[in-house]
Amino acid sequence: MWLKLFFLLLYFLVLFVLARFFEAIVWYETGIFATQLVDPVALSFKKLKTILECRGLGYSGLPEKKDVRELVEKSGDLMEGELYSALKEEEASESVSSTNFSGEMHFYELVEDTKDGIWLVQVIANDRSPLVGKIHWEKMVKKVSRFGIRTGTFNCSSDPRYCRRRGWLRSTLIMSVPQTSTSKGKVMLKEYSGRKIEVEHIFKWITAHAASRIKTIYNAEHLKEEWNKSDQYWVKIYLFANLDQPPAFFSALSIKFTGRVEFIFVNVENWDNKSFMTDIGVYNMPSYILRTPEGIYRYGNHTGEFISLQAMDSFLRSLQPEVNDLFVLSLVLVNLMAWMDLFITQGATIKRFVVLISTLGTYNSLLIISWLPVLGFLQLPYLDSFYEYSLKLLRYSNTTTLASWVRADWMFYSSHPALFLSTYLGHGLLIDYFEKKRRRNSNNDEVNANNLEWLSSLWDWYTSYLFHPIASFQNFPIESDWDEDPDLFLERLAFPDLWLHPLIPTDYIKNLPMWRFKCLGVQSEEEMSEGSQDIENDSDSESTDTFSSEKEVFEDKQSIVHNSPGRASHCDAEACSCANKYCQTSPYEKKGRSYGLYNANEDMEPDWLTWPADMLHCTECVVCLENFENGCLLMGLPCGHVFHQNCIVMWLAGGRHCCPVCRWPSYKKKQPYAQHQPLSNDVPS
């Protein structure tokens, strides 16, 4: 996860550097920056109308270029970046979709239940033609969609009862706007009553109703009173301009940020005394002033702060975000980080996508689960101070020059999604190249695996997991011959537990006690070492190459010797004695052959002091049915039974994780047998 986060931050750094590189190229070729002001006099009449349409100002009664240019100047300074965005948006001839309502519930869910947006709905009465023709309606949809106004069509033939109840007996236009200035308040429906069915007149009707929700100031006394007033709004944005009404983008933002930011329009058209404006730092017209508890911020002086809906929307979202904005941001970042797994994972292509799907599901699930307690904590009343301090920190950080660069880059890459995706793909391919090179240097076989090999290994893992559950789920594993005879699986389907094998790792074998079998005799150390070496070579030839490395680890270990101070040198009544007695037997041994018969004809007897205290005394391995010889390597199981090291390793590694004698699990501890003090009659004669 941390590796993906590092690569994601590196990708954002690459995007930031790439944006500065593009700016340098534009400056080198044209000699201008995106923040450079444009003189409206040098623009054509068509470009001036494009700017007014993007800002939401009507120009139907202005036939002269001079009047249009003055209107552009009154609405705000024009920058090169805004001009480029407006022309690019005008050239894009993409058709905007409009909603077709199916009935009352659909209309209520989208229109009346939407508290922070504007809807324009064309109602078509039964057996009537629409009020706005198809061509004009498409133009209307494209014009209002620039300002976040959603459109739709309600045909009364789909729900005539609802139209009669609403009084829609003729075709008309309906606009829904929030009724109050509080967030998530009620909405009201307004019907168009104009006589002229033209796009400009309808748009002027929409902007007039939207501007009526903005507080308007017409004199200096009212401005002074409003400026010094403290109310529920922490963030206020003032527009000082010589206009009849605020631009449409300003009105649309006031509805979008209802309850978060207060929008105030100051009409200075007929003002004689502007001294108070000078006192608060307003010298130029028009001016967009943001007032916060931390101070005054002049919008338009930094990179990317254009007089447009998209630029001011991103600016206000960074200062006063909603919880939904933070959730969407975290969702985008988490998914970008999860997609890094497609390039970090090496091997088969199918493996990459399987890992990607798994990572996407895991990360999104964890994100949603982690957001649930956050939403609960935000509802607590004593966290209001924490919420205010968090917003204060956001306002401090997002009014810096670096934050303006980030917002400008966000708008640039969001308007060029192909560039964003291509840079992400290029960054991922570079990660894939270096990761593949690193793993090849470490001789990792995953890099060269193809799709068939990986699918085969995945199927083996799946079947192993399905037919061999984890060992911790079962305390007493049941031995089965499934691996030897697959036909027995059909018989085991008749049982509820399917007689399944546990899937147990073999790491525990390294921790089993080992020691060498010694006899009490008069042999020299050289003879003992030669005999021990011969026995080790014989046992080495019996074991397979698979466990050769494991055997070397075992042979290098020191002999585990547990000396019990109160213990005699001979076997007790329950253990095997060296005088023709048997070692301890289990219920299995009583029914069959005896376990560990000692040959009394031999001159040497075992040295039991070198045995671990919890091991049963015996002299024969029931796996190979041979007696223990002097110097051979022994291994004991938790149940206490002892075998040749090679024999029991081969037994356990073959999947039989239990004792060959008593069937006690070889990975599970067992209470040691109670050892008694030897009696006098236990001493061999």
CORQUI-V148780 format. One record per residue. RES is the residue in one small letter. PSI is psi in radians with two decimals (NA if undefined). Layout:
# CORQUI-V148780
RES/PSI ; RES/PSI
This chain:
# CORQUI-V148780
m/-0.76 ; w/-0.56 ; l/-0.72 ; k/-0.71 ; l/-0.68 ; f/-0.78 ; f/-0.60 ; l/-0.76 ; l/-0.65 ; l/-0.64 ; y/-0.73 ; f/-0.65 ; l/-0.68 ; v/-0.71 ; l/-0.71 ; f/-0.78 ; v/-0.66 ; l/-0.66 ; a/-0.71 ; r/-0.58 ; f/-0.72 ; f/-0.69 ; e/-0.68 ; a/-0.65 ; i/-0.77 ; v/-0.73 ; w/-0.64 ; y/-0.66 ; e/-0.66 ; t/-0.35 ; g/0.31 ; i/2.74 ; f/2.90 ; a/-0.46 ; t/0.00 ; q/2.40 ; l/2.60 ; v/2.37 ; d/2.03 ; p/-0.37 ; v/-0.58 ; a/-0.07 ; l/2.70 ; s/2.92 ; f/-0.62 ; k/-0.73 ; k/-0.63 ; l/-0.72 ; k/-0.61 ; t/-0.71 ; i/-0.75 ; l/-0.64 ; e/-0.66 ; c/-0.56 ; r/-0.31 ; g/0.69 ; l/2.34 ; g/2.48 ; y/0.39 ; s/-0.55 ; g/0.28 ; l/1.56 ; p/-0.39 ; e/2.58 ; k/-0.59 ; k/-0.75 ; d/-0.69 ; v/-0.70 ; r/-0.70 ; e/-0.64 ; l/-0.65 ; v/-0.74 ; e/-0.62 ; k/-0.48 ; s/-0.30 ; g/2.83 ; d/2.52 ; l/2.22 ; m/2.83 ; e/-0.68 ; g/-0.70 ; e/-0.70 ; l/-0.74 ; y/-0.76 ; s/-0.68 ; a/-0.76 ; l/-0.67 ; k/-0.69 ; e/-0.59 ; e/-0.62 ; e/-0.48 ; a/1.93 ; s/0.71 ; e/2.34 ; s/2.34 ; v/2.32 ; s/2.59 ; s/2.51 ; t/2.41 ; n/1.98 ; f/2.39 ; s/-0.29 ; g/-2.92 ; e/-0.82 ; m/-0.69 ; h/-0.72 ; f/-0.75 ; y/-0.70 ; e/-0.68 ; l/-0.65 ; v/-1.06 ; e/-0.41 ; d/-0.01 ; t/2.00 ; k/-0.20 ; d/0.66 ; g/3.01 ; i/2.38 ; w/2.42 ; l/1.99 ; v/2.28 ; q/2.06 ; v/2.18 ; i/1.99 ; a/2.90 ; n/2.31 ; d/0.55 ; r/2.73 ; s/2.70 ; p/2.68 ; l/-0.70 ; v/2.25 ; g/2.96 ; k/-0.76 ; i/-0.81 ; h/-0.57 ; w/-0.68 ; e/-0.69 ; k/-0.69 ; m/-0.76 ; v/-0.77 ; k/-0.59 ; k/-0.79 ; v/-0.36 ; s/-0.35 ; r/-0.43 ; f/0.35 ; g/0.29 ; i/2.14 ; r/2.60 ; t/2.79 ; g/2.97 ; t/2.26 ; f/1.97 ; n/2.08 ; c/-0.27 ; s/-0.39 ; s/-0.45 ; d/1.33 ; p/-0.52 ; r/-0.71 ; y/-0.68 ; c/-0.69 ; r/-0.66 ; r/-0.58 ; r/-0.26 ; g/0.37 ; w/1.41 ; l/-0.19 ; r/2.83 ; s/2.39 ; t/3.14 ; l/2.37 ; i/2.33 ; m/2.30 ; s/2.23 ; v/2.65 ; p/2.43 ; q/-0.55 ; t/3.01 ; s/0.16 ; t/2.68 ; s/2.42 ; k/0.66 ; g/-3.00 ; k/2.78 ; v/2.70 ; m/2.57 ; l/2.23 ; k/2.40 ; e/2.40 ; y/2.22 ; s/0.19 ; g/2.77 ; r/-0.55 ; k/2.11 ; i/1.29 ; e/2.74 ; v/-0.75 ; e/-0.70 ; h/-0.70 ; i/-0.69 ; f/-0.66 ; k/-0.63 ; w/-0.69 ; i/-0.84 ; t/-0.55 ; a/-0.74 ; h/-0.64 ; a/-0.65 ; a/-0.35 ; s/-0.32 ; r/-0.22 ; i/2.36 ; k/2.20 ; t/2.36 ; i/2.29 ; y/-0.14 ; n/2.90 ; a/-0.61 ; e/-0.74 ; h/-0.66 ; l/-0.74 ; k/-0.70 ; e/-0.74 ; e/-0.62 ; w/-0.65 ; n/-0.02 ; k/2.46 ; s/2.15 ; d/-2.73 ; q/-0.32 ; y/2.16 ; w/-0.49 ; v/2.23 ; k/2.47 ; i/2.21 ; y/2.43 ; l/1.92 ; f/1.94 ; a/2.78 ; n/1.19 ; l/2.75 ; d/-0.66 ; q/2.73 ; p/2.74 ; p/2.79 ; a/-0.60 ; f/-0.58 ; f/-0.71 ; s/-0.70 ; a/-0.66 ; l/-0.58 ; s/-0.57 ; i/-0.65 ; k/-0.61 ; f/0.59 ; t/2.24 ; g/-0.16 ; r/-0.80 ; v/2.37 ; e/2.25 ; f/2.25 ; i/2.26 ; f/2.14 ; v/1.89 ; n/1.87 ; v/0.48 ; e/-0.71 ; n/0.56 ; w/2.39 ; d/-0.67 ; n/1.94 ; k/0.46 ; s/-0.67 ; f/-0.60 ; m/-0.64 ; t/-0.61 ; d/-0.60 ; i/0.01 ; g/0.34 ; v/1.95 ; y/-0.51 ; n/2.68 ; m/2.33 ; p/2.84 ; s/2.40 ; y/1.91 ; i/2.20 ; l/2.13 ; r/2.17 ; t/2.92 ; p/-0.35 ; e/-0.27 ; g/-2.82 ; i/2.38 ; y/2.24 ; r/1.95 ; y/2.34 ; g/-0.03 ; n/-0.08 ; h/3.03 ; t/2.32 ; g/0.02 ; e/1.38 ; f/2.88 ; i/1.29 ; s/2.89 ; l/-0.80 ; q/-0.74 ; a/-0.83 ; m/-0.52 ; d/-0.81 ; s/-0.59 ; f/-0.81 ; l/-0.56 ; r/-0.63 ; s/-0.46 ; l/-0.70 ; q/1.26 ; p/2.73 ; e/2.92 ; v/-0.62 ; n/-0.62 ; d/-0.74 ; l/-0.64 ; f/-0.76 ; v/-0.71 ; l/-0.79 ; s/-0.61 ; l/-0.73 ; v/-0.76 ; l/-0.72 ; v/-0.71 ; n/-0.62 ; l/-0.67 ; m/-0.63 ; a/-0.61 ; w/-0.26 ; m/-0.40 ; d/-0.44 ; l/-0.50 ; f/-0.49 ; i/-0.68 ; t/2.31 ; q/2.71 ; g/-2.54 ; a/2.69 ; t/-0.72 ; i/-0.65 ; k/-0.71 ; r/-0.81 ; f/-0.58 ; v/-0.78 ; v/-0.66 ; l/-0.81 ; i/-0.71 ; s/-0.74 ; t/-0.72 ; l/-0.79 ; g/-0.73 ; t/-0.84 ; y/-0.74 ; n/-0.64 ; s/-0.78 ; l/-0.61 ; l/-0.80 ; i/-0.71 ; i/-0.66 ; s/-0.44 ; w/-0.42 ; l/-0.87 ; p/-0.52 ; v/-0.77 ; l/-0.62 ; g/-0.70 ; f/-0.58 ; l/-0.32 ; q/-0.21 ; l/2.40 ; p/-0.53 ; y/0.10 ; l/0.17 ; d/-0.69 ; s/-0.67 ; f/-0.70 ; y/-0.71 ; e/-0.73 ; y/-0.59 ; s/-0.75 ; l/-0.62 ; k/-0.73 ; l/-0.69 ; l/-0.70 ; r/-0.68 ; y/-0.77 ; s/-0.56 ; n/0.04 ; t/0.26 ; t/2.96 ; t/-0.67 ; l/-0.71 ; a/-0.63 ; s/-0.64 ; w/-0.74 ; v/-0.75 ; r/-0.71 ; a/-0.71 ; d/-0.66 ; w/-0.78 ; m/-0.63 ; f/-0.85 ; y/-0.52 ; s/-0.51 ; s/-0.18 ; h/1.25 ; p/-0.52 ; a/-0.68 ; l/-0.70 ; f/-0.81 ; l/-0.65 ; s/-0.69 ; t/-0.65 ; y/-0.73 ; l/-0.73 ; g/-0.72 ; h/-0.70 ; g/-0.66 ; l/-0.62 ; l/-0.70 ; i/-0.75 ; d/-0.69 ; y/-0.87 ; f/-0.60 ; e/-0.69 ; k/-0.69 ; k/-0.68 ; r/-0.71 ; r/-0.51 ; r/-0.63 ; n/-0.49 ; s/0.18 ; n/0.81 ; n/2.22 ; d/-0.21 ; e/-0.49 ; v/-0.64 ; n/0.04 ; a/2.36 ; n/-3.12 ; n/-0.73 ; l/-0.72 ; e/-0.73 ; w/-0.68 ; l/-0.64 ; s/-0.77 ; s/-0.62 ; l/-0.70 ; w/-0.68 ; d/-0.74 ; w/-0.72 ; y/-0.81 ; t/-0.63 ; s/-0.69 ; y/-0.58 ; l/-0.75 ; f/-0.18 ; h/1.50 ; p/2.98 ; i/2.50 ; a/-0.49 ; s/-0.25 ; f/-0.35 ; q/2.25 ; n/-0.55 ; f/1.68 ; p/2.56 ; i/2.17 ; e/2.45 ; s/2.77 ; d/0.54 ; w/-0.74 ; d/-0.49 ; e/-0.62 ; d/1.64 ; p/-0.32 ; d/-0.40 ; l/-0.27 ; f/-0.61 ; l/-0.59 ; e/-0.61 ; r/-0.25 ; l/-0.33 ; a/-0.23 ; f/2.60 ; p/-0.68 ; d/-0.03 ; l/0.15 ; w/0.91 ; l/2.59 ; h/2.43 ; p/2.53 ; l/1.81 ; i/2.26 ; p/2.69 ; t/0.26 ; d/-0.45 ; y/-0.33 ; i/-0.56 ; k/-0.37 ; n/-0.01 ; l/2.56 ; p/2.45 ; m/2.57 ; w/3.02 ; r/2.48 ; f/2.14 ; k/2.61 ; c/2.63 ; l/1.90 ; g/-2.90 ; v/0.30 ; q/2.61 ; s/2.95 ; e/-0.58 ; e/-0.73 ; e/-0.64 ; m/-0.76 ; s/-0.67 ; e/-0.75 ; g/-0.68 ; s/-0.67 ; q/-0.67 ; d/-0.72 ; i/-0.66 ; e/-0.65 ; n/-0.68 ; d/-0.76 ; s/-0.51 ; d/-0.60 ; s/-0.41 ; e/-0.54 ; s/2.77 ; t/2.94 ; d/-0.35 ; t/-0.62 ; f/0.31 ; s/-0.75 ; s/-0.63 ; e/-0.63 ; k/-0.67 ; e/-0.64 ; v/-0.72 ; f/-0.72 ; e/-0.44 ; d/-0.27 ; k/2.67 ; q/2.66 ; s/2.31 ; i/1.98 ; v/2.14 ; h/1.90 ; n/2.07 ; s/2.13 ; p/-0.51 ; g/0.38 ; r/2.45 ; a/3.00 ; s/-0.04 ; h/2.90 ; c/2.66 ; d/-2.92 ; a/-0.46 ; e/-0.31 ; a/2.98 ; c/2.37 ; s/2.91 ; c/-0.04 ; a/1.20 ; n/0.58 ; k/2.86 ; y/2.70 ; c/3.10 ; q/2.49 ; t/2.67 ; s/3.02 ; p/-0.54 ; y/-0.65 ; e/-0.54 ; k/-0.51 ; k/-0.47 ; g/-2.39 ; r/2.80 ; s/2.66 ; y/2.01 ; g/0.93 ; l/2.31 ; y/2.38 ; n/1.98 ; a/-0.24 ; n/-0.31 ; e/2.59 ; d/-0.33 ; m/2.61 ; e/2.64 ; p/2.59 ; d/1.64 ; w/-0.25 ; l/-0.41 ; t/-0.08 ; w/2.57 ; p/2.65 ; a/-0.51 ; d/0.24 ; m/2.46 ; l/2.49 ; h/2.15 ; c/2.92 ; t/0.20 ; e/2.52 ; c/2.11 ; v/-0.14 ; v/-0.86 ; c/-0.12 ; l/0.61 ; e/2.62 ; n/2.70 ; f/2.33 ; e/2.77 ; n/2.18 ; g/-0.06 ; c/2.70 ; l/2.20 ; l/2.74 ; m/2.40 ; g/2.64 ; l/2.87 ; p/-0.41 ; c/-0.27 ; g/-0.19 ; h/2.59 ; v/2.50 ; f/2.98 ; h/2.47 ; q/-0.78 ; n/-0.72 ; c/-0.83 ; i/-0.52 ; v/-0.75 ; m/-0.65 ; w/-0.85 ; l/-0.69 ; a/-0.30 ; g/0.06 ; g/-0.02 ; r/1.48 ; h/1.08 ; c/2.89 ; c/2.36 ; p/-0.33 ; v/-1.01 ; c/-0.09 ; r/0.33 ; w/2.40 ; p/2.31 ; s/-0.19 ; y/0.03 ; k/2.32 ; k/2.69 ; k/2.57 ; q/2.28 ; p/2.68 ; y/2.52 ; a/2.21 ; q/2.25 ; h/2.71 ; q/2.40 ; p/2.46 ; l/2.95 ; s/-0.55 ; n/-0.03 ; d/-0.20 ; v/2.23 ; p/2.56 ; s/NA
